Amino acid sequence: MVSVAVLLVVLIVAVMRPRGLPEAVVAVPAAGLVLAVGAIPVPEAWAEITRLAPVVGFLAAVLVLGRLCEEEGLFQYAGALMARVSDGRPRRLLLAVFAVAAVITVVLSLDATVVLLTPVVFATAARLGIRSKPHVYACAHLANSASLLLPVSNLTNLLAVAATGISFLHFTALMALPSVIAVATEYVVFRRFFAADLNAALRARESAPPVPTPTFALVVLGLTLAGFAATSLVGLSPGWVASAGALALALRALQRRRTTAFAIVRAANVPFLAFVLALAVVVRAVVDNGLAAALGHLMPTGSSLLALLLAATIAAVVANLINNLPAVLVLLPLAAAAGTPVVLAVLIGVNLGPNLTYVGSLATLLWRRIVHQHDTQPDLGEFTRLGLLTVPLSIVLAVLGLWLGVLMFGG
């Protein structure tokens, strides 16, 4: 019971962030507490930290990579590209935002979409005289829904790959159809749900100065993405590839005095990395003290379509109760025993399910803060209604895509 209470306190603080305090301020002492009361032995806690260290190292490299891409003007270029493609038409802008958000989520992970693209979408919509709500909401949803494609697109994906040992290319092959289906489902629902905003009369438009193409950043990202696939064939951690990409951009930015060494270190968000590790220790204590037994009898053991739907549904429910990162830490050991298809079904649940509630994922919580900084208050009822329309449908169709993928490429 102590470990459960501690986990709830950690999650509440992570959601509320009183006085803007980092999540680690409570999570790290909480991890120490569960160790002190014997809820988890020190060797097991250290083993959990060691297991997650490469994943957290990759996350740090990607955070730096995303921030340096912003310094290179990549996101301003994306905004200019979306404005040019849309030609001032709201529906075209929505399609452009979906495309750009999906690509950024896949390559730079969901945090880049939330933190770096959302402000650009606000500015682009304002410049075009278009209501920003559908496009800003798309950033939140696509940060979760578009993160299924590559192992590097989401921290949850990396954890799943580590649990199964599946290769980069095999993972991508199995998740390609679910990813496309999830994004397409979101787009269709968005077009209908936000019809009034998309049909609204345009306001006065502002001209925007031309934005140069960030060639160097695009080349580095292309090589980094290719490196992820190539190094997976030899068993090299993707963290080394992401670090190499970040180093290339960092050296250029430092040489041109666009940033400082301190700013680069700060971009890695060390407090958040500490939060992830501390949260893993607390969750492991909860799992070892009864949660695994409580959920174990619910997790399916086969890979039939119904079994995969059940696994994804359980994962979505748990993610919306305790957030997707703790959910995946809880469920992966149980799902791994049933095989790779069940693990990937859990991944669909924890990646798509969080679009139902604010607390479903850390990315959505972060999106709320970004939106508030732009003097906009997202409506909880509207967010939930949109989630009720997108989440169940996208999960069912994505799981169907996974089942077909398993038939084609094997589990």
VEXDREN-2710 file (C-alpha; in Angstrom, 1 decimal):
% VEXDREN-2710
k/r/px/py/pz
1/MET/0.0/0.0/0.0
2/VAL/2.9/2.4/0.7
3/SER/4.3/2.0/-2.8
4/VAL/0.8/2.6/-4.3
5/ALA/0.3/5.8/-2.2
6/VAL/3.8/7.0/-3.2
7/LEU/3.1/6.4/-6.9
8/LEU/-0.2/8.4/-6.7
9/VAL/1.6/11.3/-5.0
10/VAL/4.3/11.3/-7.7
11/LEU/1.7/11.3/-10.5
12/ILE/-0.4/14.0/-8.9
13/VAL/2.6/16.3/-8.6
14/ALA/3.7/15.5/-12.2
15/VAL/0.2/16.5/-13.4
16/MET/-0.2/19.6/-11.2
17/ARG/3.5/20.8/-11.0
18/PRO/2.9/23.2/-8.1
19/ARG/4.9/26.4/-8.6
20/GLY/6.3/25.0/-11.7
21/LEU/8.6/22.6/-9.8
22/PRO/10.2/19.8/-11.8
23/GLU/8.6/16.4/-11.5
24/ALA/11.8/15.0/-10.1
25/VAL/11.6/17.1/-7.0
26/VAL/9.0/14.6/-5.6
27/ALA/9.8/11.5/-7.7
28/VAL/13.5/11.2/-6.6
29/PRO/12.7/11.3/-2.8
30/ALA/9.7/9.0/-3.5
31/ALA/12.1/6.4/-5.0
32/GLY/14.3/6.8/-1.9
33/LEU/11.3/6.2/0.3
34/VAL/10.2/3.0/-1.3
35/LEU/13.8/1.8/-0.9
36/ALA/13.9/2.9/2.7
37/VAL/10.7/1.0/3.6
38/GLY/11.8/-2.1/1.8
39/ALA/9.1/-2.0/-0.9
40/ILE/11.9/-2.8/-3.4
41/PRO/15.4/-4.2/-2.6
42/VAL/18.3/-2.0/-3.6
43/PRO/19.7/-4.5/-6.1
44/GLU/16.4/-4.7/-8.0
45/ALA/16.1/-0.9/-8.0
46/TRP/19.6/-0.6/-9.4
47/ALA/18.8/-3.3/-12.0
48/GLU/15.8/-1.3/-13.1
49/ILE/17.8/1.9/-13.4
50/THR/20.6/0.1/-15.3
51/ARG/18.0/-1.4/-17.7
52/LEU/16.5/2.0/-18.5
53/ALA/19.8/3.9/-18.7
54/PRO/20.3/3.5/-22.5
55/VAL/16.7/4.5/-23.1
56/VAL/17.0/7.6/-21.0
57/GLY/20.3/8.4/-22.7
58/PHE/18.6/8.2/-26.0
59/LEU/15.8/10.5/-24.8
60/ALA/18.4/13.1/-23.7
61/ALA/20.1/13.0/-27.1
62/VAL/16.8/13.4/-28.9
63/LEU/15.8/16.4/-26.7
64/VAL/19.0/18.1/-27.5
65/LEU/18.6/17.2/-31.2
66/GLY/15.2/18.7/-31.3
67/ARG/16.2/21.9/-29.6
68/LEU/19.2/22.4/-31.9
69/CYS/17.0/21.8/-34.9
70/GLU/14.9/24.7/-33.7
71/GLU/18.1/26.8/-33.5
72/GLU/18.7/25.9/-37.1
73/GLY/15.3/27.3/-38.1
74/LEU/13.7/23.9/-38.9
75/PHE/10.4/24.6/-37.1
76/GLN/10.1/28.2/-38.6
77/TYR/10.7/26.6/-42.0
78/ALA/7.9/24.0/-41.2
79/GLY/5.6/26.9/-40.3
80/ALA/6.4/28.7/-43.6
81/LEU/5.9/25.5/-45.5
82/MET/2.5/24.8/-43.9
83/ALA/1.4/28.4/-44.6
84/ARG/2.5/28.1/-48.3
85/VAL/0.8/24.7/-48.8
86/SER/-2.4/25.8/-47.1
87/ASP/-2.7/29.0/-49.2
88/GLY/-4.9/30.4/-46.4
89/ARG/-7.4/27.6/-46.4
90/PRO/-8.2/26.1/-43.0
91/ARG/-8.8/22.5/-44.2
92/ARG/-5.5/22.6/-46.2
93/LEU/-3.7/23.9/-43.1
94/LEU/-5.1/21.1/-41.0
95/LEU/-3.8/18.5/-43.5
96/ALA/-0.4/20.3/-43.5
97/VAL/-0.3/20.3/-39.7
98/PHE/-1.1/16.6/-39.7
99/ALA/1.6/15.8/-42.1
100/VAL/4.3/17.9/-40.5
101/ALA/3.3/16.8/-36.9
102/ALA/3.4/13.2/-38.0
103/VAL/6.9/13.5/-39.5
104/ILE/8.3/15.4/-36.6
105/THR/6.8/12.9/-34.1
106/VAL/8.3/10.0/-36.0
107/VAL/11.8/11.4/-36.4
108/LEU/12.2/13.7/-33.4
109/SER/9.8/12.0/-31.0
110/LEU/6.5/13.4/-29.6
111/ASP/8.1/16.0/-27.2
112/ALA/9.4/18.0/-30.2
113/THR/5.8/18.1/-31.7
114/VAL/4.4/19.3/-28.4
115/VAL/7.1/21.8/-27.3
116/LEU/8.5/23.1/-30.6
117/LEU/5.8/22.7/-33.2
118/THR/2.7/23.8/-31.2
119/PRO/4.0/27.5/-30.9
120/VAL/4.7/27.5/-34.6
121/VAL/1.2/26.3/-35.4
122/PHE/-0.2/29.1/-33.2
123/ALA/1.8/31.6/-35.1
124/THR/1.0/30.2/-38.5
125/ALA/-2.7/30.2/-37.9
126/ALA/-2.6/33.7/-36.6
127/ARG/-0.7/34.9/-39.6
128/LEU/-3.2/33.3/-42.0
129/GLY/-6.2/34.6/-40.1
130/ILE/-7.4/31.1/-39.3
131/ARG/-8.8/29.8/-36.1
132/SER/-6.0/27.9/-34.4
133/LYS/-8.0/25.4/-32.3
134/PRO/-8.2/22.4/-34.7
135/HIS/-4.6/22.8/-35.6
136/VAL/-3.3/23.2/-32.1
137/TYR/-5.4/20.2/-30.9
138/ALA/-3.9/18.2/-33.8
139/CYS/-0.4/18.8/-32.3
140/ALA/-1.6/17.1/-29.0
141/HIS/-3.2/14.2/-30.7
142/LEU/-0.5/13.5/-33.3
143/ALA/2.2/13.6/-30.7
144/ASN/0.6/10.4/-29.3
145/SER/-1.1/8.9/-32.4
146/ALA/1.9/9.3/-34.8
147/SER/4.4/7.9/-32.4
148/LEU/3.8/4.3/-33.3
149/LEU/5.9/4.0/-36.4
150/LEU/9.6/3.8/-35.2
151/PRO/11.2/2.5/-32.0
152/VAL/12.7/6.0/-31.6
153/SER/9.4/7.9/-31.9
154/ASN/8.4/7.5/-28.3
155/LEU/10.0/6.5/-25.0
156/THR/7.3/3.8/-24.7
157/ASN/8.4/2.3/-28.0
158/LEU/12.0/2.0/-26.8
159/LEU/10.9/0.2/-23.7
160/ALA/8.9/-2.2/-25.8
161/VAL/11.8/-2.9/-28.1
162/ALA/14.0/-3.5/-25.0
163/ALA/11.4/-5.9/-23.6
164/THR/11.1/-8.0/-26.8
165/GLY/14.4/-7.7/-28.5
166/ILE/12.6/-7.0/-31.8
167/SER/14.7/-5.3/-34.5
168/PHE/14.3/-1.8/-35.7
169/LEU/13.1/-2.8/-39.1
170/HIS/10.8/-5.6/-37.9
171/PHE/9.2/-3.2/-35.4
172/THR/8.7/-0.6/-38.2
173/ALA/7.2/-3.2/-40.6
174/LEU/4.7/-4.4/-37.9
175/MET/3.7/-0.9/-36.8
176/ALA/3.6/0.8/-40.2
177/LEU/-0.1/-0.1/-41.0
178/PRO/-1.3/0.7/-37.4
179/SER/0.5/4.1/-37.5
180/VAL/-1.0/5.1/-40.9
181/ILE/-4.5/3.9/-39.8
182/ALA/-4.3/5.8/-36.5
183/VAL/-3.3/9.1/-38.2
184/ALA/-5.9/8.7/-41.0
185/THR/-8.6/8.0/-38.4
186/GLU/-7.7/11.1/-36.4
187/TYR/-7.8/13.2/-39.6
188/VAL/-11.2/12.1/-40.6
189/VAL/-12.6/12.7/-37.1
190/PHE/-11.0/16.1/-36.9
191/ARG/-12.5/17.2/-40.2
192/ARG/-16.0/16.5/-38.9
193/PHE/-15.5/17.5/-35.2
194/PHE/-14.0/20.9/-36.0
195/ALA/-16.2/21.6/-39.1
196/ALA/-17.4/25.0/-37.7
197/ASP/-13.9/26.2/-37.0
198/LEU/-12.7/25.0/-40.4
199/ASN/-15.6/26.7/-42.2
200/ALA/-15.3/30.0/-40.3
201/ALA/-14.6/33.2/-42.2
202/LEU/-11.0/34.2/-42.4
203/ARG/-9.6/37.2/-40.5
204/ALA/-7.1/39.7/-41.9
205/ARG/-3.9/37.9/-43.1
206/GLU/-0.3/39.0/-42.4
207/SER/2.5/38.7/-44.8
208/ALA/5.4/36.6/-43.6
209/PRO/9.1/37.1/-44.5
210/PRO/10.7/34.2/-46.5
211/VAL/12.3/31.5/-44.4
212/PRO/15.5/29.9/-45.7
213/THR/15.7/26.2/-46.0
214/PRO/17.6/24.6/-43.1
215/THR/19.6/22.4/-45.3
216/PHE/22.2/21.3/-42.8
217/ALA/19.5/20.3/-40.2
218/LEU/17.6/18.4/-42.8
219/VAL/20.7/16.5/-43.9
220/VAL/21.7/15.7/-40.3
221/LEU/18.2/14.4/-39.6
222/GLY/18.1/12.3/-42.7
223/LEU/21.5/10.7/-41.9
224/THR/20.4/10.2/-38.3
225/LEU/17.2/8.4/-39.4
226/ALA/19.2/6.2/-41.8
227/GLY/21.6/5.6/-39.0
228/PHE/18.9/4.3/-36.7
229/ALA/18.0/1.6/-39.2
230/ALA/21.6/0.7/-40.1
231/THR/22.9/0.4/-36.6
232/SER/20.0/-1.7/-35.5
233/LEU/21.3/-4.4/-37.8
234/VAL/24.5/-4.6/-35.7
235/GLY/22.8/-4.2/-32.4
236/LEU/24.1/-0.7/-31.7
237/SER/22.0/1.5/-29.4
238/PRO/20.1/4.3/-31.2
239/GLY/21.3/6.6/-28.5
240/TRP/24.8/6.7/-30.2
241/VAL/23.2/7.7/-33.5
242/ALA/21.1/10.4/-31.9
243/SER/24.1/11.7/-30.0
244/ALA/26.1/11.9/-33.2
245/GLY/23.4/13.9/-34.8
246/ALA/23.1/16.2/-31.8
247/LEU/26.9/16.6/-31.7
248/ALA/27.0/17.7/-35.4
249/LEU/24.3/20.3/-34.8
250/ALA/25.9/21.4/-31.5
251/LEU/29.3/22.0/-33.1
252/ARG/27.7/24.1/-35.9
253/ALA/25.6/26.1/-33.4
254/LEU/28.5/26.8/-31.1
255/GLN/30.7/27.8/-33.9
256/ARG/28.1/30.3/-35.2
257/ARG/27.4/31.5/-31.6
258/ARG/23.7/30.5/-31.9
259/THR/23.8/28.7/-28.5
260/THR/26.0/28.0/-25.5
261/ALA/27.3/24.8/-23.9
262/PHE/25.0/25.5/-20.9
263/ALA/22.0/25.8/-23.2
264/ILE/22.8/22.5/-24.8
265/VAL/23.0/20.8/-21.4
266/ARG/19.8/22.4/-20.3
267/ALA/18.1/21.1/-23.4
268/ALA/18.7/17.6/-22.2
269/ASN/16.2/18.3/-19.4
270/VAL/18.2/16.4/-16.7
271/PRO/15.4/16.8/-14.1
272/PHE/13.0/15.1/-16.4
273/LEU/15.4/12.3/-17.0
274/ALA/15.8/11.8/-13.3
275/PHE/12.0/11.8/-13.0
276/VAL/11.8/8.9/-15.5
277/LEU/14.4/6.8/-13.6
278/ALA/12.8/7.5/-10.2
279/LEU/9.3/6.8/-11.5
280/ALA/10.6/3.4/-12.9
281/VAL/11.8/2.5/-9.4
282/VAL/8.5/3.5/-7.8
283/VAL/6.5/1.6/-10.4
284/ARG/8.7/-1.5/-10.0
285/ALA/7.9/-1.4/-6.3
286/VAL/4.1/-1.3/-7.0
287/VAL/4.4/-4.1/-9.5
288/ASP/6.3/-6.3/-7.1
289/ASN/3.9/-5.7/-4.3
290/GLY/0.7/-6.9/-5.9
291/LEU/-0.1/-5.0/-9.1
292/ALA/1.4/-7.6/-11.3
293/ALA/-0.7/-10.3/-9.7
294/ALA/-3.8/-8.2/-10.0
295/LEU/-3.3/-7.5/-13.7
296/GLY/-1.7/-10.8/-14.7
297/HIS/-4.9/-12.8/-15.0
298/LEU/-6.4/-10.1/-17.3
299/MET/-3.6/-10.1/-19.8
300/PRO/-4.2/-12.4/-22.8
301/THR/-1.8/-15.2/-23.6
302/GLY/-2.5/-15.6/-27.3
303/SER/-2.1/-13.4/-30.4
304/SER/-5.6/-13.7/-31.9
305/LEU/-7.3/-10.5/-33.0
306/LEU/-9.5/-10.6/-29.9
307/ALA/-6.5/-11.1/-27.6
308/LEU/-4.7/-8.1/-29.2
309/LEU/-7.8/-6.0/-28.8
310/LEU/-8.1/-7.0/-25.1
311/ALA/-4.4/-6.2/-24.5
312/ALA/-4.7/-2.7/-26.2
313/THR/-7.9/-1.9/-24.2
314/ILE/-6.3/-2.8/-20.9
315/ALA/-3.3/-0.7/-21.7
316/ALA/-5.4/2.3/-22.8
317/VAL/-7.5/2.1/-19.5
318/VAL/-4.4/1.8/-17.3
319/ALA/-2.7/4.7/-19.2
320/ASN/-5.6/7.0/-18.5
321/LEU/-5.6/6.0/-14.9
322/ILE/-1.9/6.3/-14.0
323/ASN/-0.3/7.9/-17.2
324/ASN/1.2/6.0/-20.1
325/LEU/4.8/5.8/-18.9
326/PRO/3.9/4.1/-15.6
327/ALA/1.4/2.0/-17.5
328/VAL/3.9/0.6/-20.0
329/LEU/6.4/-0.1/-17.1
330/VAL/3.7/-2.1/-15.4
331/LEU/2.3/-3.9/-18.4
332/LEU/5.4/-4.8/-20.4
333/PRO/6.7/-7.6/-18.2
334/LEU/3.2/-9.2/-18.3
335/ALA/2.8/-8.7/-22.0
336/ALA/6.3/-9.9/-22.9
337/ALA/5.4/-13.3/-21.5
338/ALA/2.7/-13.6/-24.2
339/GLY/4.9/-12.6/-27.1
340/THR/5.8/-9.7/-29.3
341/PRO/2.3/-9.1/-30.8
342/VAL/0.8/-8.6/-27.4
343/VAL/3.6/-6.2/-26.4
344/LEU/2.9/-4.2/-29.6
345/ALA/-0.9/-4.2/-28.8
346/VAL/-0.1/-2.8/-25.4
347/LEU/2.0/-0.2/-27.1
348/ILE/-1.0/0.8/-29.3
349/GLY/-3.1/1.1/-26.1
350/VAL/-0.6/3.3/-24.2
351/ASN/0.2/5.5/-27.3
352/LEU/-3.3/6.1/-28.6
353/GLY/-5.2/5.8/-25.3
354/PRO/-3.8/9.0/-23.8
355/ASN/-5.7/11.1/-26.3
356/LEU/-8.8/10.5/-24.2
357/THR/-7.7/12.5/-21.1
358/TYR/-5.3/15.2/-20.0
359/VAL/-3.5/12.8/-17.6
360/GLY/-3.0/10.0/-20.2
361/SER/0.5/11.0/-21.2
362/LEU/3.2/13.4/-20.2
363/ALA/3.2/14.9/-23.7
364/THR/-0.5/16.0/-23.3
365/LEU/0.3/17.5/-19.9
366/LEU/3.2/19.4/-21.5
367/TRP/0.9/20.5/-24.4
368/ARG/-1.5/22.0/-21.9
369/ARG/1.3/24.2/-20.5
370/ILE/2.3/25.3/-23.9
371/VAL/-1.3/26.2/-24.8
372/HIS/-1.7/28.2/-21.5
373/GLN/1.4/30.2/-22.4
374/HIS/-0.4/31.4/-25.5
375/ASP/-3.4/32.7/-23.4
376/THR/-5.6/29.8/-24.5
377/GLN/-7.6/27.6/-22.2
378/PRO/-8.4/24.2/-23.7
379/ASP/-11.9/23.0/-22.8
380/LEU/-11.8/19.7/-20.8
381/GLY/-15.3/18.7/-22.1
382/GLU/-14.3/19.3/-25.7
383/PHE/-11.0/17.5/-25.3
384/THR/-12.8/14.5/-23.8
385/ARG/-15.5/14.4/-26.5
386/LEU/-12.9/14.5/-29.2
387/GLY/-11.0/11.7/-27.4
388/LEU/-14.2/9.6/-27.1
389/LEU/-14.6/9.9/-30.9
390/THR/-10.9/9.2/-31.8
391/VAL/-9.5/6.8/-29.2
392/PRO/-11.8/3.7/-29.3
393/LEU/-12.0/3.8/-33.1
394/SER/-8.3/4.4/-33.7
395/ILE/-7.4/1.6/-31.3
396/VAL/-9.7/-0.9/-32.8
397/LEU/-8.5/-0.1/-36.4
398/ALA/-4.8/0.1/-35.4
399/VAL/-5.0/-3.3/-33.7
400/LEU/-6.6/-4.7/-36.8
401/GLY/-3.7/-3.3/-38.7
402/LEU/-1.2/-4.9/-36.3
403/TRP/-3.0/-8.3/-36.6
404/LEU/-2.7/-8.1/-40.4
405/GLY/1.0/-7.0/-40.0
406/VAL/1.7/-10.1/-37.9
407/LEU/0.1/-12.3/-40.5
408/MET/2.3/-10.7/-43.2
409/PHE/5.7/-10.2/-41.4
410/GLY/5.4/-12.7/-38.5
411/GLY/5.4/-11.9/-34.8
END
